[in-house]
């Protein structure tokens, strides 16, 4: 029974992805976001559990990737698909062709997430750091953004071409060669983990500020969701800056 525990946890991740996808197609963005977060929780613990129990194996690795494609690829794609049906279209694109075509581009996110996961499985460089944006971070960013800022994303200030460009940018980030730090700690020293500690401190400040604002304004979940999206934006910025600095050091 012990050897099946990690796979059961992985299947819980997969089920969360399916539920998030269903919620997205029913326009329940906040519910979809919650299930993606829950899936990320299970994804974090399945590998840890397998190592702790000494039952790691190839089947678990493959199952984990399949579950991640659903939770962190298909589910956010479903949210973007529905958003394309609500987003503002410029007058030049206001016809049935674009209304039918643009939503289909949402599933580029699922395809690039699958490519990212396949690349991760065979890339020996990604044991302690990431090359490209991790799929859970990407999915959580999109789910947090859409569930908390739907009003802005569907207003005249934002439109379908902007959404497509934004999506393509993140598809590229998934498979790019930009090094991005992992939150796995080999030790607790400040010198070896300075970037990670700074990120955690900044994230705590962002989430605390958003929670306080949410309490004052009476929309805690919305502000907290925006804070989570902001934390992932901070992670991206810090990873890119750190990568550029390291590149200059080795030049």
N, C-alpha and C positions, 0 to 999 in steps of 0.2 A: 504493500500500500504506500510505503514511504516514497518510492520512486515516482509515484503518480502525482504527488502533491504539487510539485512545480508546474506540471502540465495542467492540473486543475486550475491553478492560479492564472496561467496563461489563457485558458479557455474563458475564465471570467473576464479577462481583458477583451477577448474576442466578442463575447456577449455584450459587453458595454459598448463596443464599437457598433454592433448591429442595432442596439437600442438608440444610440446617438444618431445613427443614420436615419432610422425610422422617425425619430423626433424631429430631425431637420426637415424631412420631407413633409411633415405635418406643421411646419412653420413654428415649432416650439424650440427656438434657438437656445434659450436658457437651459432647458432640459438637456438638449444635445451637448451643451458645454459641460454640464455636470457629469454626464456619462463619459465624456472624453477625459475629464479630470480623474474620474474613478478608474477608467481604463489605464491611465498613466500610473496611478497608484499600484494597480496589479502588475503593470509592466515593470515597475521598479523592484517589486519584491519577488517576482518569479525566478529571475536569475540568482538573486541573493539567496533565496531558499534552496535552489538547486545546489549551489556551492556549499551552503551550510550543511546540507544533508549528504553531500558527496554523491549526488546522482545526476550530475551534468552529463548531457549526451547530445548527439547530433539531432535526434528527433526533437528535443526541446528547443534547439536553436532554430530549426525550420518552422516549428509551430509558433514560436515567438514572432518570427518575421511575418508569417501569414496573419497572425492576430494584429500585428502593428499596421499592416497594410490596410486593414479594415478600420481600426480605431483612429489611426493617425493619417490615413490617406483618403479612404472612401467617405468617412463621416464629415471631415471638413469640406470635402468636395461637394457633398450634398448640401451643406449650408451655403456654399458659394453659388451652387446651382439655383437654389431658391432665391438667393439675394439678387441674382441676375434677372429674375422675374419681377423684382420690386424696384430695382435701381432706375435712376433717371436716364433716359436715352436722348441724346441730342437730336435736333430736328432732322438732320441728314440721315440719321439711323432709325428714324421712327417709322419702321415698316416691318411686316411679318418676317422677312428674311432674317433681319438682325435679332428679332425677338426669339426666333427658333434656333439660330446659330450660336449666339453669345452664351446662353446657359450651358451648352454642351462643352464649351471651353473650360468649364469648372473642373472637369475630370482630368485635365492636365495635371492637377495637383495630386490626384491618386496615382497617375502614371509615374510622375517624378518621385513620389514618396516610395513607390515600389523599387525604382532605380536606386534611390538612396539606400534603402535597406539591403538590396542585393550587393551594392558596392561595399557597404559596411561589413557584410559577412565575409568578404574575400580580401579586404584591405588590411594588411598586417600593421599598418601605421596607426590604427584607431583603437588601440588597447587602452591607452591612458588619455588620449585627446580625440576630438572629432575632426574630420575633414569634411566641411560642409555642415549645414544646419541639421541638427537632429530632428527626426520626424515628430517626436512628442512635443518639442518646443514649437515647431511650426504649427501643428494642429491646435495646440492650446492658444497660441497667439491669435489665429484666425477665429477660433470659437469664442474667445474672450472679446475680440474686437466686434464681431458681428452681433453677439448677444447683448453687448453693452452700448453699441453706437449705431444701431440700425437706423435711427432717425436721421443721423448725419449721412450715412452711406446711401440712403435712398432719397436724399434731398437734391435740389438742383445744383448745390455746391459740389456734388460728387456725381460721377456718371459712369456709364458702362465701359467706355474706353479706359478711364482711370482704373476701374476695378480690374480689367483685363491686364493692364500694364503692371499693376500691383501684384496680381497673381503670378504673372510671368517672372517678375523679380524674385519672388519667393520660391518658385520652381527652380530657378537658377541657383539660388542660395542652397537648396537641398543637395545639389550635385556638384557645386563649385569646389575648387581646391583651396579654399580659405580655411586655415586651421581655426578651430573653435574649442575653447577649453571645456573640460568635463568637470562636474562637481564631485568626482570621486577623489577622496583624499588618501594619499599614500602615507602621509604623516600630518602632524598638526602644526608644523613650524610656519611662521609668518613668511619667511623668505621663500619657501617652496610653494606657498599657496596664496601669495599676496593678492593676485587678481581675483581668486575665488572668494577670499574674505571681503575684499572691497565690494564685489558684486553682491554678496549676501547682505552686507551692511546697507548698501544703496537700495536693495530690494525691500528690506525691512522698513526703511524710511518711506519708500514709495507706497507700500501697502498700508503702513500706519497712517500716512497723510490721507490716502484715499478713503480709508475706513472712517476717519474723523470727519472728513467732508461729507461722506455718505450719511453718517449719523445726523449731522447738522441739517442736511438737505432732505433726509428721509428716503434715500435711495442707496442703501449700503451695498447691496449686491451689485448694482450697476457700477458704482464707483470702484468697488473691489475688483470687478472684472476688468475695468479699464486699467486699474493698477497692475493686474497680472499681465495684460498686454504690454504695458509700459516696462515691466521687469524684463520681458523677453526682448523688447526693443533695446533695452540697456545691455542685455547679454550679447546681442548681435553687435552693437557698437563697440563694446569692450573687446570682443573677440577680434573684430577687424582691426582695431587700433593696436592691440597686442601683436597680432600677426604682422602688421606693417613694421612695428618696432623691431621684432625679431628678425624680419627680413633685412632690415638695415644693418643689424648687428652682424649678420652672417655675410653681408655683401662685401 
